[in-house]
């Protein structure tokens, strides 16, 4: 337990230092939304740091580092490419307008340090399970976790790719994305994200006491559905995009499901 406490402390300091550095750069360029790139990158960083410092069972260390690492790197690259040439995300721009000159200082605590704490807490299964020496071999629960993670990763990556292609077509400007996975869920990428962390949790649950880390996927799913994910996007899109309210009536919010006739 002492080694786990030490590891958690080191990783918390690490992500705080990274986020403070990113915050300083965001003040310089007046774009807080670069924090979204740092989110995934910090998740991968914690996984690698834990792999180097922890002394748990090697097969599970490799597995968890790969799962969190692939998730974090793909997400950081995806958001980085999406931001290229774009301005500050409308959600952060609204916060900047609301708080005015105090926003840069406020954002250090309400955006950057808050996200540092959240990514640290959500990756606790990755950290804790890598310190466990048993079981020494991968179990059925490990493989179940990999299956759930793989499904989530595929849904998130495919959904992001479909949306990127849709937005790149000038003919789709102002239109609602309701094709591919987006025909069955208004937020398939967020659903995939949730599955990724449920999969990681299942791998952690294969270790003694690993079930305690269930707060991680619960916290991620809660934030996606109730706080920073779906609510902010839904509110903004319903106000700014014609036809989105009709899309909301006929399409599942989160879990992919056959669309229904909004008039039926």
C-alpha positions in Angstrom: 0.0 0.0 0.0 2.9 2.4 0.8 4.2 1.9 -2.8 0.8 2.7 -4.2 0.5 5.8 -2.1 4.0 6.9 -3.3 3.0 6.2 -6.9 -0.2 8.1 -6.7 1.6 11.1 -5.2 4.3 11.1 -7.9 1.7 10.9 -10.7 -0.4 13.7 -9.1 2.6 16.0 -9.0 3.5 15.0 -12.5 0.1 15.9 -14.0 -0.2 19.1 -12.0 3.2 20.3 -13.4 2.2 19.4 -16.9 -1.2 21.2 -16.6 0.4 24.3 -15.1 2.8 24.5 -18.0 0.0 24.0 -20.5 -2.0 26.7 -18.7 0.9 29.2 -19.0 1.0 28.5 -22.7 -2.8 28.9 -23.0 -2.5 32.4 -21.4 0.1 33.4 -24.0 -2.0 32.2 -27.0 -5.4 33.0 -25.4 -6.8 29.5 -26.1 -7.8 27.4 -23.1 -9.1 24.6 -25.2 -5.6 23.2 -25.6 -6.3 21.6 -22.3 -8.3 18.9 -24.2 -5.1 17.8 -25.9 -3.3 17.6 -22.6 -6.2 15.5 -21.1 -5.4 12.4 -23.2 -1.7 13.0 -23.2 -1.7 13.1 -19.4 -3.6 9.8 -19.2 -0.9 8.2 -21.4 1.8 9.8 -19.3 0.4 8.4 -16.1 0.2 4.9 -17.6 3.9 5.1 -18.7 5.1 6.6 -15.4 3.3 3.9 -13.5 4.8 1.2 -15.7 8.3 2.5 -14.9 7.7 2.8 -11.2 5.4 0.0 -10.2 6.5 -3.6 -9.5 3.3 -5.5 -10.2 2.7 -8.5 -12.5 4.4 -7.7 -15.8 1.6 -9.0 -18.2 -1.0 -6.8 -16.6 1.4 -3.8 -16.5 2.0 -4.1 -20.2 -1.7 -4.6 -20.9 -2.9 -1.6 -18.9 -0.1 0.7 -20.2 -1.1 -0.2 -23.7 -4.8 0.3 -23.1 -4.4 3.7 -21.4 -1.5 4.7 -23.7 -3.3 4.0 -27.0 -6.4 5.7 -25.7 -4.5 8.8 -24.6 -2.3 9.2 -27.6 -5.1 8.7 -30.1 -7.3 11.2 -28.4 -4.6 13.8 -28.1 -3.7 13.5 -31.8 -7.3 13.6 -32.8 -8.1 16.7 -30.8 -4.8 18.3 -31.9 -5.6 17.7 -35.6 -9.1 19.0 -35.1 -7.8 22.2 -33.4 -5.4 23.0 -36.2 -6.4 26.3 -37.7 -9.4 26.5 -35.4 -10.0 29.0 -32.6 -10.9 28.5 -29.0 -13.7 25.9 -28.4 -17.1 27.7 -28.0 -17.5 26.3 -24.5 -14.3 27.9 -23.2 -14.9 31.0 -25.3 -18.2 31.5 -23.5 -16.5 31.1 -20.1 -13.9 33.7 -21.2 -16.6 36.2 -22.2 -18.4 35.6 -18.9 -15.4 36.2 -16.6 -13.6 38.8 -18.7 -10.1 39.8 -17.5 -10.2 37.4 -14.5 -10.6 34.3 -16.7 -6.9 33.5 -17.3 -6.3 33.2 -13.6 -9.6 31.5 -13.0 -8.9 28.9 -15.7 -5.8 27.7 -13.9 -8.1 26.3 -11.1 -11.5 25.7 -12.8 -10.1 24.1 -16.0 -6.5 23.0 -15.8 -6.0 21.9 -12.2 -9.5 20.5 -12.1 -8.7 18.3 -15.2 -5.4 17.3 -13.7 -7.2 16.0 -10.6 -9.8 14.3 -12.7 -7.5 12.5 -15.0 -5.4 11.4 -12.0 -8.5 10.0 -10.3 -9.9 8.3 -13.4 -6.6 6.6 -14.0 -6.4 5.1 -10.5 -7.3 1.6 -11.9 -4.3 1.9 -14.2 -2.1 2.9 -11.4 -3.4 0.6 -8.6 -3.5 -2.6 -10.8 0.1 -2.2 -11.9 1.3 -2.3 -8.3 -0.5 -5.7 -7.7 1.7 -8.8 -8.0 -1.2 -11.1 -8.5 -2.7 -12.8 -10.3 0.6 -13.3 -12.1 -1.1 -14.4 -15.3 -4.0 -12.7 -17.1 -7.4 -14.0 -16.2 -10.8 -14.3 -17.9 -11.7 -11.0 -16.3 -8.7 -9.4 -17.9 -9.7 -10.7 -21.3 -13.3 -9.5 -20.8 -11.9 -6.0 -20.0 -9.8 -6.1 -23.2 -12.9 -7.0 -25.1 -15.0 -4.1 -23.6 -12.0 -1.7 -24.1 -11.6 -2.8 -27.8 -15.3 -2.2 -28.5 -15.2 1.2 -26.9 -12.0 2.2 -28.7 -13.4 1.1 -32.0 -16.7 3.0 -31.5 -14.9 6.2 -30.4 -12.3 6.1 -33.2 -14.8 5.3 -35.9 -17.3 7.9 -34.6 -14.6 10.6 -34.5 -13.4 9.6 -38.0 -16.9 9.8 -39.4 -17.5 13.2 -37.9 -14.2 14.5 -39.1 -15.0 13.4 -42.7 -18.5 14.9 -42.4 -17.2 18.3 -41.2 -14.4 18.4 -43.8 -17.1 18.5 -46.6 -18.1 22.1 -47.2 -21.4 20.8 -48.5 -22.3 19.7 -45.0 -21.8 23.1 -43.4 -24.7 23.9 -41.0 -26.2 20.4 -41.4 -26.6 17.8 -38.6 -24.4 14.8 -38.6 -26.8 11.8 -38.6 -24.9 9.2 -40.6 -22.9 6.1 -39.7 -22.7 5.6 -35.9 -24.3 9.1 -35.5 -27.5 7.7 -36.9 -27.8 5.5 -33.8 -26.4 7.7 -31.1 -26.1 11.5 -30.8 -22.8 11.0 -29.0 -21.2 7.6 -30.0 -17.7 8.9 -29.3 -18.7 9.6 -25.7 -20.3 6.1 -25.4 -17.1 4.6 -26.7 -15.1 6.6 -24.2 -17.2 5.3 -21.4 -16.7 1.7 -22.5 -12.9 2.2 -22.6 -12.8 3.0 -18.9 -15.2 0.2 -18.0 -12.8 -2.1 -19.8 -9.8 -0.8 -18.0 -11.7 -1.1 -14.7 -12.4 -4.8 -15.4 -8.7 -5.5 -15.9 -8.0 -3.7 -12.6 -10.9 -5.8 -11.0 -8.9 -8.9 -11.8 -6.4 -7.9 -9.0 -7.1 -8.2 -5.3 -9.2 -5.3 -4.1 -9.4 -4.0 -7.7 -13.2 -3.7 -7.5 -12.7 -0.6 -5.3 -11.7 1.4 -8.4 -15.2 1.2 -9.8 -15.5 4.9 -9.0 -13.3 5.5 -12.1 -15.7 4.4 -14.9 -18.6 5.7 -12.8 -17.0 9.1 -12.6 -16.1 9.2 -16.3 -19.6 8.2 -17.3 -21.2 10.7 -15.0 -19.0 13.6 -16.3 -19.7 12.6 -19.9 -23.5 12.4 -19.4 -24.1 15.1 -16.8 -21.3 17.6 -16.6 -18.8 18.5 -19.3 -19.7 16.2 -22.2 -23.2 15.8 -23.4 -25.0 18.7 -21.6 -22.7 21.4 -23.0 -22.7 20.1 -26.5 -26.5 19.5 -26.6 -27.3 22.9 -25.4 -24.9 24.6 -27.8 -25.9 22.5 -30.8 -29.7 22.9 -30.2 -29.3 26.7 -30.2 -26.9 27.0 -33.1 -27.7 24.2 -35.6 -31.0 24.0 -37.5 -32.6 20.6 -37.3 -30.7 19.4 -34.2 -33.8 19.4 -32.0 -35.6 17.1 -34.5 -32.4 14.9 -34.5 -32.6 14.8 -30.7 -36.2 13.6 -30.8 -35.4 10.6 -33.1 -32.0 9.6 -32.0 -30.7 7.9 -28.8 -28.7 10.2 -26.6 -25.9 7.9 -25.6 -26.2 4.2 -26.1 -26.5 3.3 -29.9 -30.0 2.3 -30.7 -32.1 2.1 -33.9 -33.5 5.6 -34.6 -37.2 6.3 -34.2 -39.6 8.4 -36.1 -39.9 11.6 -34.1 -43.5 12.0 -35.2 -44.4 8.4 -34.4 
